[in-house]
């Protein structure tokens, strides 16, 4: 069995053994997690157990069949347990240890962003993988591009924003905080200056969670759908944008992987970007 929790610790669970592990690049997963892809483990529903916090979860219905549960305090994505089909879907980024499996394929690879290429040799499915062809696919068109503007929206589209110009830097962060916040292998964050950000709608729906004891770490998300949104860090003046929630290329590529000394045991880095054990020197 494997223990897992959300960023704030309100939601805790135990799951396993698992029978599958996949990366998903669909736009809904990207916007819900705020990551460039989500990674899920599958297992039997009757082998899943909530330890605490089931009442702290909000469930957003992203479609007729789609359920998107999240912790309403910190925004971490929570497991989806479906007793009616006997399955549980666990966001791998929230697990504490090694689940004993490794990713097997990429699903909805055709929906990934062009500026974030897949660099490993795993099989790729344009949509659902074999055995899940009867799943529900929902069209989520991007807004019309604006020259010099980087746009973004949450999953339910209640919160929308735009940045003028390019970010100063983009990193893939593998620290345990980012993994729990994004419920993914890592966070891909773009650092803009705060004055570059303009909220277009839904600013009143944004929850800003500051992790107790952290100097400036936190997460911002839509209270309606849990989708990750930019967070302005008052002490630095930067607006940290979750790149999975962006509708446009941020304008510069990621420059490095940081905190790789803390990366998940199942996460394999296969690109040629520089890697730093903690922060860049």
N, C-alpha and C positions, 0 to 999 in steps of 0.2 A: 504494500500500500504506500501511496505517496501523499504527503501533506502539502497543502497549498493555502495561500491567503491573498487578500487584496492588499493594496498599498498601505491602508490605514490599519489593517488587522481586524476590522470588524467582521469581515466574512472569512471564515476558515472552513476547510473541507479536507476530505481524504478520498482518494480515488485509486483505481488500479485493481488488478493488472490491466494493461492496455492492449488493444489489438490493432491499432493503426495510428499513424502520425502524418499529418499533411500540412503543407504551407498553402494558404489561400490568399490570392491577390485581387479578389473582387473589390469593387469600389465600396461596398457596404462594410466589409471587414476593415478596409483601410480607414474609412471615416470613423467607424466605431472605436477602433483601437488607436487611431492616430499614427499607426505604424505603416511601413511600406508593404508589409504583408503580416498576416496572422498565422500562428501555428497552433493546430488543435490536435489533441490526442482523443481517441475514441475508446470507449470501454462499455461494459455492461452497466445498465442503470442500477441494477441491484447490488453492484459492488461499490457504488458511490455513497458517501456519507457526509452530511453537513455537520460540522462541529459547532459552529455558531454563526449567527449573522444572516440566516436565511430571510429574516424579517427586515434586514437592512438593504435588500435588493429591490431595485425597480426594474421592471421588464418593459422594454419598448418593442412594440410589434412593427417590425420593419416591412412586413408584407403579410399576406394571408397566412402563410406558414412560418414566416421568419420571426424568431424570438431573439432579442438582444438584451440579456440581463446585465446589470452593472451595479456596483456599490454606489448608493446615492450620496455617500460621504466623500469618497475619494475618486470615484469615476472608473476604477478598475473594472475590466470585463469579468463577469462571473461565469461559472460553468452553466451549461444548458443541459438539464436532465429531462429526458423524454421517456417516462415509464411506458407510454402507450406503444412505443416501438422498441423498448428495451435497451436504449442507448443513452450514453452521457457524452457530451462534448466538452473537453477541458482545455482552456487556454493555457498552453504550455509555459508561458512566461510567468505564471503565478505559482508554479511548483517550486518547492524548496530544494529538491535533490534531483538525482538522475532517474528518469522514469523507466529506464531500461529499454527504450526504443529510440530509433533515429528517424528523421523525416524520410518519407518514401517517395513523395512526388509533389509537384506544384499544381494546384487547381486554379482555374480561372487565370491562367498565365497570360491569356490574351487581353485581360483587363488591366494588367500592370502598367505603371507609368513608364514612358519611354526613357526617361532620365534615370531610372533605377533598373538596370539590366540584371537578369538572372545569370549568375556566373558559374553555378555548379552543374553537375552532369545528371541530376535527377530527372526522371521522366516529367513531361509537362502535358497537362490537359488544358485545352482552350477553355473548357467549361467544367462541368462536374466530372469527377473521375468515374471509372467503371463501377457499376453497382449503385450509383446514386443518380442515374440519368433522369429519374422521375422527380428530382428536386426542383424547387421553384427558382427561376431566374428572373430578376427584376431590372428593367432598364433604368439607368441613373445617368442621364446625359449631363455633360459638363456645361457650364455657362459659356457664353460667347467670350472669346479671349479679348483682352484689352491691352494694347501696346504699353509696355512699361509697368504693368500691374500684375501682381501675383494674387489670385483669388482663392478663397477657401470657404467651405461650408461644413456644418456638422451633418450627421447622418439624416436627421429629420428636416434639415434645411431651415430650421427656425433661426439659427445663428449663422450669419454670413459676415465676411470681412474681406478686406483687401489690403495688400501692402504696396506702397509705391516704391519702385526700385528693387534692387537686389539685397539679399542678406549679406552680412559681413562674413559669415562662415556657416558651414553645415557639417555636422558630425554624426556618425553612427555611435550611439552610446550603449554599452553592454553592462552597465552597473546594475546591481540588483534592484535599486529603486526604480530606474527606468523600465526594467523588465516587468516589474509589478505594476507600475503606472500604466504602461501600454499593453500589458498582458500579452507580450510578444517576445521574440528573440532579442530584439533591441529597439531602442528609440532612434529615429532619424530626426534630428532637430535642426531647424534653421534659426539663426540668431539675427533678428532685425533690430534696428533702433526703434524705441517705443513710438517715436513720432512718425514712423513709416506706416503704422497700423491705423486703419480706419474701420470701425464697426459699421456695417451696412444695415444689419437688423439683429434683433435678439440679444443685445448686450445685457438686458435684464434677466435673461435666462441662463447666464453663465455662472457656474459655481467655481469659486477659486478655493482650492484646498491646499493649505500649507502644511507640509509634513512636520509634526512636532519634533523639536530637537535638531532639525536641519537648518543650516545657515540660510539657504534660499531655495531649497527644492520644494516643488509642489506640482500640482496639476490643475488645469482648468478644463471644464467640460460642460456640455449642455445638460441642464437638469431634466430635459424631456427625453432625450435619446441616449445620453451618456457619451455622445461623440466628443472626441478630444478637440479642443480649440486653443488658440494662442493664449499664452499667459504672460502678462507684463510683470517683470521682476523689479519692484520699486528700488531696491538697493543698487541695481546695476543699470537700470534704464532700458534694458533690452526686452523685446517681445520675443519669447521663445515659441516658435511655431512647430506644431507636430506635422511633419511633412506628409504623412498619410492622409491628412485632411485637406491638403492643398489640391486645387483643381488645375493648377498650372505648374510648369517647371519653375522652380525658385530662381533660376537664372545662373546659378553656380552649382557645380557638382559637390558631393560630399568629399572632404579632403582626408578623412582618417577614421579609424575605429578607435574609440577611447574606452578606457576601463575594461580592456579585454582580459585582464587578470580576474575579473569577476563574471565573465561570460558563462552562460548556461552550458552544461556538459554536452548537451545534444546539438549545440549551435556550432556549425563549421563555417569559418570565414574563408571564402574561396576567391575573393577579388584581390587585386594587387595594391590596394590602398595601404598606407602606413598604419601600423598598429602600435598603440601605446598601452602599457600596463595600467596606467591611471590617466592623468591629464597630460597633454603634450608639454614637452619641456619648453 
